[in-house]
Amino acid sequence: MSSKKEQKHSRSGNEAWRIRWITRIVKFIILFSSGMLMTASAPPLNWSATAWVALIPLFWICSEQNSRRAALSGFFWGLGWAFTSFYFLRDIDPIIPYPVAPFMALFPTAWAYLVPGLRRGILIPNDIQHQGYIAVKDFIPKSALKTFFYAVIIAAWWCITEWFRSRLLPWNYVSVSQWQNLSLIQVCSITGTYGVSFLIVLTNITLAIAFKNRFKSTKTQARFTQAYPFYFTLFLILTVVSIGAYHYRQKQVPQASIEFNAGLIQGDISQRRQATFEQAIEAMNVYLKMSYQVAVQKPAPDIVIWPESATPFPYNGTGWLSKKYRQEVASFIKYAKLPLVLGTIDFEELPKKSKRAPGILNSAFLFGTDARIKSKYSKIQRVPFGEYVPFRKYLPEWLVKRIDMHRDLISGKSFSPLEILPGVRAGISICYEDMFEYISRQEVLNNANLLLTITNDAWYPTSSEPDQHLANCVFRTIETGLPMLRVGNNSASCLIEPNGYISDCLFKKKSPKTGRMIAAPEVRGRRAGVIKVKVPFKPKLTFYVRYGNVFLWFCWLLVLAGMTITVLNWRQRKQTLMAKFEGQ
């Protein structure tokens, strides 16, 4: 019907439909491009400034639409962001970014859906709404306080949409764009990463409102009044940065600590989940050879640490390779007289009478100097599709075969730290577990005084995934107030201080500003070395560790308050209209 109508308008010389479609296409291009601009704020480009303006086009467009069209605008913005942000998944399978992008775009869609409704419910008086669309579109609120309240609610709603995906894929939140802005992100010790996302989104919204109303209004007073929310946002950011700069320096002040030398082994072995016999032997030999070399380095290490799944076969397996592995590891430990942490596939411990096959775990083993396993940690947060298939038993077999990556792991249960050295209690994260703040927080509550990540990003040999992974995990150190030691198979084996600063790394480069050698975690390759680590003897628990996501509950209260006001105003407007009809 619509095509026939458009043909009729075309024949009659009415070009309005053509202009309307061109306008829509231009809007979609702008939205998609601004979503890409948000991606550019994160690694590898690290154009952090773009995050402060990347949401302006989306808010500008969707705030004057109805909720359905606003959701569509949010979806197109989300496609631009998600497709480019998760394009690194092509290294696993070229198809993966295409279904992932529409799914991840649903979160900006949900955010955009509420934007126009909350605007009408909070900012637009009922008598203006009774006058129709044009009156609503052109209306400029007189109250700067009410406008700021609306912007705060919209920013809080964005944080909630990020929280909705926090247990699935908390990757590249808006806050990650500022991972190198260390003064700003110190606020995460109180608010978690959501506090930074809130400030960025609030800036986008208040800046958009200031510009938009400046173009709308011919009255100077109205222009300046609607800029007040942006000025207050700037004041808020400057306050956060100033306090953050103070705390950044405070975290550099020496405190009672335990020092040790960590020997890190970055073997740079290619992805070998389905390794041949020769590839498996090579991986084991590479890590053993590098371990022997680092054991005799000066300064001498106090412990040697291997990354996740350093070898493509399980330590406790029954085959010849596993038996050889156990013998070689024991020989190294007895030679070096050093404890060892390594990542390996493990098997669930079952009662002797159990008849079912044991579940498979992704684990970290801690060996004592007697070559016996002292303790272990098993991965709690598995990678969807990489380590298990969600809802496997409900999916058709052909689909499971297409998306299955030949591994179906079970989750670990314990958040207990591993005491890798006397007084050094390491809260372990395996692979992308260092994205999940609840894991690090629970480990600190269980008395950890060091965060230790072992990871294997060999799945992504050409993409920016390792760089993004590092940027995302920096926030865990600030949230917990603890240093993080990272050991990767092919990248970013480094030490991150409690203030988020990367102080040491296996690879270094010359600073163009000072000429001194500085950490270069972005450099990939094979290297072993020793890094000195200082661990607080009795760390003070941060506000975030003590109380968790209190800021997020504050966001929920704000959004619920905004929705309540919107519903009450809608009911009042409805009653007014009904009274008019009854009066007639």
N, C-alpha and C positions, 0 to 999 in steps of 0.2 A: 504493500500500500504506500509506504513512504517513498519508494522509488518512482511509482506512478505519479505521486504528488509532486516530487521534485522535477520529473519530466514535464509536467504541466506548467510549473512555475518557470522552467527553462524556456518553454515555447512562448510563454506570455511575456518574456523579457525580464521577469523577476529573478534577480540574481542573489536574493537574500539567503536562499538555502546554500548556495555555493560559498558565500562569505562565511556563513555559519560553520560549514564543515572545514574550511581553511583555518578559521579561528580555533576550532577544536584540535585540529592536527598540530597547529603551532603550539597550543597549550601543552599537548602531550609531549611534544619534542622538548619544550622547556622543562617540563616535569622530569622526564627521563634524564635529561642532561644535568639537572640539579641534583638528582639522585646519584649520578656518577661523580658529581662534585663532592658529595659527602664521602664517597669511597676514596677520593684523592687526598682527603685529610689524614688517612691512615697509611701505614707502610704499603708499598715501597716508596710512594711519592712523599708522604709526610708533609703535605701542604696543610698544616694544622689550621691555618687561618680560614680556610674555606668552610670548615664546619660551622663557623659562627654566622654564615650567611646562606648555607646550602638549603635550609628549610624555608627561607623567605618565599620563594616562588610557590611552594606547595601551600603554605598558609594563606598567601595573598589570593590564590585562585580559589581554594576550597572554602574559605570563610564566607564567601558570597554565594556559594552554591547550596542546593539542598543536600541532605545527608547522603543520598544515593550517588549523586554525581561527585560529591566530595570524596566518597569512598573510592570511586573510580580514579579520581585524581591521585589519591594516596597510593593506589595500586600501581599506577604508571611511575610515580616517583620511586616506589619500592622496587619496581623492576630494574630501574636504572641503578639503584644502590645495590640491590642483592646480586644481580647478575655479575657486576664488576667486582663486588666485594668477595664473592664466593667463586669467582672464575678459576681460582687456583685448584679447585676440585677436578678440573680437566686432566690434571696429572694422573688421577686414578682412572677416570673414564671420561672421554670427551662429552658424553651425554649428560653427566651428572649436573653441571650448572644449569641446564635447561629446566628440569623439574624442581630443582632447589630454589631457583629465583622466584617463581610464582608463589611458592609456599612461604618463603621468607617475606615476600612483599605483602602478605596478609597482615603483618603487624603494623606497618605504616598505614595500611588500609583502615584498620580498626581505629587508629589514632585520628585519621582525617575524618572518619565518619561522624565523630562527636563534635568536631570543631564548629560547624555552622549552627548546630542545635544549641550548644552551650553559649555561643555568641548571642543568639536570639533570646535565650532564656535569661542571661545575666546582664547583657548590655542594652538590649532594645526594649523600650517600654511597650506595653501592650497597645496603647493608643497609636503608636507609630506602626506597629505590626498590622493593625486593622486597616491602615492606609494602603497596604499592598507592597509588592516586591521592590519597586523603585524607591519608595520611602525608606524601606529597611536597608537597601543597598547604600543609599546616600547618607544615612543617619550617622552622626558623629557624637559619641557620648560626651557629656560635659564633665563627668567625674573621672579624673585621672586615677583615683583610688580604685574605683570599680573596674576600670580597664586593666589596671595592674593585677587585681584579683583574678580577672578572667585569664590573663596571660599566665599567671602562676598555676591556675588549674590546668590549663592546656599543657604546660611544661610537666606538671605532675602526672598527667595522663600518659605522656610519652614515656616517663620512667616506668609506669605500670606495664605498658606494652613491652618494654624491654624485660621486665621481670617475668612476663608470661612465657618468654622463651628461655628463661634462665636455666631450667633443668634440661633443656634440649640442646641448644646451641648458643651459649652466651658469647658469641664471637662478634667482634667489631661493634660493640655499643658505641654510641656517639662519643662517649667519654674517652675512648681509645685514641681519638684524634689528638688528645693532649698528653699523650704518654711521656713526652719529653718536656712538657711544661711543669717542672717539678714543684714550683711554688704553688701553682693552682691545685694540683692533684693531692696535696697534703690533706685537703678536706676529706679525702676518702677514709682517713682514720676515724672519722665521725659518721659520715653519711654512706660509706661504701662508694662504689663507682657511680651509683645513681646520682649522687650529689653533683658530680661534674656534668653528667648528661643534662641534669635539670638546669644548670646555669647556662649551658650552651643553647638549649632549646628556648629558654626564657629570653635570651638575647636575640635570637632569631625572631621570636614573636613580637617583642616590644619594638624592635627596630622596624619590622614590617609595618606595625601599626603606626609608628611615628611617620614613616615615609608615605604610607597610604593616605592617612588623614591630612597630611600636608598638601597632597595633590587635590584632595577632595574639597577642603575648606578654603573659603576666601577670607575668613576671619583670622586675623593674626593670633588672637587669644586662644582660639580653638586649636590652632596648629601647635602652639607651645604647650598647651595643656595635655595634648595627646603624646607629646614627647617626654613628659615627666616619667612615665613608667620605664622608658629606656634609660633615662638619667639615673633613676634609682637602681636599675639593674647594673649599670656601670659602677655605681657606688658599692653595690653588693659584691661584685666581682673584685674590685680593688681591695675591699676589706678582706675577702677570702685570700687573695694573693698575698697581701701584707702579712696576715697571720700565718699563712702557709710558709712564707719566706723565713719567718722567725722560727717556726717548728722545723723547717728543713735544716737550719743551722744548729738547732738544739740537738737534733739526732746525730750530728757530727761530733758532739761533745763526748769524749771518752767516758765510759762507764765500766763497772766491774764486768769483766768478760773472760771467756775462755778462748784461747787462740789455738788453732791447729792448721796444718798444711794438708790440703786435699789434692791428691793426685787424680786428675781428670783424664779420661781416655775417650777421645773422639775419633772413632775408627773410620768414619766415612764409608761405611759399607752400603752398597746399593740395596734397595728393597728386595728381600729374598724370602718372602713367606712360603713360596713353593720352590725352595732352593734345591739344586742338585747336590749330590754328595760332595763334589769338588768345591762348589760354592760354600757349602756349610763348613767344610774343613778350612777353607781360606778365611772365613769370618772369624772362626775360633783362633786361628793362628795369628791373625792381625791383632786382635785384642790382647792375646797373651804376649806377643812380642813387644807391643807398646807398653804393656804393664811392667814387663821386666826392665824396660828402658827407664820408665819413670821412677821405678823403685830405687834406682841408684843415683837419681838426680840430686843436685844440691840447690836449694835446701831439700832435705829428704821429706817425703810425704809421711803423714801419720795414718793415712787411710787411702785406699784406691777405690775409685768409683767408676763403674761402667754404665752406659745408658740403658734405656728400655730395649728389651729383645736384642741384646748385643749379638747373639748367635741365633740362627733360625731353627734351633731344636731345643727341646726342654731339658733343663738340668736334671730333673728327676725322671726322665724317660727310661724306657727299658731297652732301647736299641743300642747298637755298638757305639754310635756317635755320642749318645748321652753318657755312656759309661766312660768313653775316652775324655769327654768334657769334664766329668767329675774328677778324673785322675789328674788332668792338666791343671785345673783350678786349684786342687789340693797341693800339687807340687809347687805352684807359684806362691801360694800363701805361706807354705812352710819355708820356702826360700827367702821371701821378702820379710817374713814375720810381721805382716801388716793385715789388718782387717780389710775386708773387701765387700763392697755393695755392687750387686749386678742385677739387671732386669732379665727375667726369663719367664717362659710359660710354665705354669705349675698345675697341679691337679688337686681337686677337692679331697679332703680327708674324710673318709666314710667309716662308719662302724664296720667291724670285721664281718658281720653277718649280712651286710647290705649286698643286694644282688644287682643293683643298678650301676651303670658306668659312672665314674666320678666326673663332676663338672670340671671345665677347664678355666683357669684363672690367669690373668696377667699380673705378675708379681715382682716384687723386689726382695731379694734375699740379702741378709746381713750375715757374713761369715766372720767368726772370730779368728784369732791368730793360730788356733788349733785346727783350722780348716773345717770346723763344724758349723752348721747353720744355727746361729744364735736366735734369730727372729726373722719374721717376714711380714711384708705388707702386700695385700692384694687389691688391685684396682677396683674402686667402687663405682665410678662413673664411666660406663663403657661407651665406646663410640658407636652411634647408630649406623647400621649397615657395615661398618668396618669390623666390629667385634660382635655384633649380634644383629638380627633382623627383627625390628619391632613387629609385634603381632604376627610372628611367623606362622603359627598354627592356623591363623584365619585367612592367610593369603593363598592364592592358587599356586601350585607347584611350579608352573612355568615362570611365574613372576619371581618366586623365591630364587630359582636358578639364575635368573637374569641379574638380580641385585645382590645375591649372596657372594661374599668375599672369602668363603671357605673357612670361616671361623665363627663359632657360636659360644661366647664366653659367658660365665656367670659372674655376678658382682661379689666383691669382697664385702666384709661386714664391719671390720674394725678400723677405727680412727686412731688407734694407739700409735704414738711415735716410736721410732727405732732408736735406741741409744747406741749410736754408731761409734762413739768414743766416750770415755768417762765424763759425765756432765753435759754431753752434747746429745740432745734428744731431737731427732729429725722427723718432722712431719712430712711424709712422702706424698708426692703427686706423680702419677705416671701418665705420660703423654699429655693430653689436653685437660687433665684434671686440674691443672693450675689455672684454668678458666673459671672454675667453680669456687666462689668465695666460701660456700658453706663447708667445703672440705678443709681448707686451710684454717678457717675459724674454729672448727671442731677440734682439729689437731692441736691448736694453740690452747684451747680450753682443757685439753688432755695433757698439758704441760710441755708441749714442744717449745724449743727455743731456737730452732732453725727450720726453714723450709727447704726441702730438697726435692727438686724435680729431675726425674730421669725421663728422657723422651727420645723418640726416633722419628724424625721428619723426613726419612728417606723416601717416603711415598711422594714427596713433592720436590724432585730434583731441580726443576727449572722455574717454579713459580715463586710468588712472594709469601707463601704460607709460613715458612720458618720465621720471617721477619714479623709477620702479623702475630704469630704465636708468642713471640718474645714481648711485643708491645702490649698484648693483652694481659700477660702474667705479671707485669711490673706492678699492677695495682694491688696484688696480694701482699706485697711487702709493706705497703703503706697502710693497708687495712689492718694488718696484724702487728706492725711495728717490729718485724723480724727480718733478718737478711735471708735471701734466697740463693742457694747454690744450684745452678742448672748444669746438667750434663746431657748433651745431645749427641746423637750418633754422627750427624753431619753439620751441625750448626749451633751457635749460641751457647757454648759451654762457658759459663761466666758466673760472676758474683754480683748480685744486685743488693745494694745496701737497704736498710729499713726506710730510707727516704726516697727510694725508687731510682737512685743513681747507680749506673752500671760501672763499678769501680775497677773490675779486672776481668780479663778474658783470655782464653788461650791464644787468640789472634789479636794483634795490636797494629795500630797505624799511627803515623805522625800527624799531630793536630796542626791544621793549617794556620790556626791562630797563635798557638804558643810554641809550636815546634816540638813539644813533648810527645812521648809515646802514650797513646790512650787506648782504651778497650775498643775493639772492632768486632762486635758480635754479629754483624751482618756478613762477615767473611766466612765462607764455607770451605770445608776441606778436612784433611786428616792431620790431627795433631794431638799430642799428649803434653801435659805440663802440670806444674804445681801452683796452686793458688792459696794464699794465706787467707784464712777466714776467722773473723772475730764474732763470737756468739755471746749474747748477753747472759750473764750468770743467772740473774733473776729478772726476766723481762717484765716490764709493766704492761698490763693489759690495756689495749686501746679501748676507747669508747665503743668502737664498732665490734671488737671481740666480745666485750662485756654484754652488750645489749643487742647486737645484731642489726637487722634492717629496720631500726626505729624510723629512719627517714622515709623509708618506703611506706610504712604505716601512716606517716604524716601525709604522704602523697595520696594514699587511699582516702583519708579523711577529707582532704581538699576536693578530690574528684566527687566523692559522695555528696559533699556539701553543694558543689556546683550543680550536680544532677538533681538534687532535691529542690534547689531554687528554680531550676528550669522546669521541673514538673509542676511545682506550685504555681508558677507564672502561667504555664500552659492551661492549667485548670481554671485559673482566674480569667484568662482570656476566653476560654470556652464558655464559662458562666456568663460573662459579659455579652457575648454574641447570642447566647440562648435567651438572655433577658430582653435583648433588642427584638428578636424574632417574636417572643411571646407578647411584647408590648404592641407589636403591629397587629 
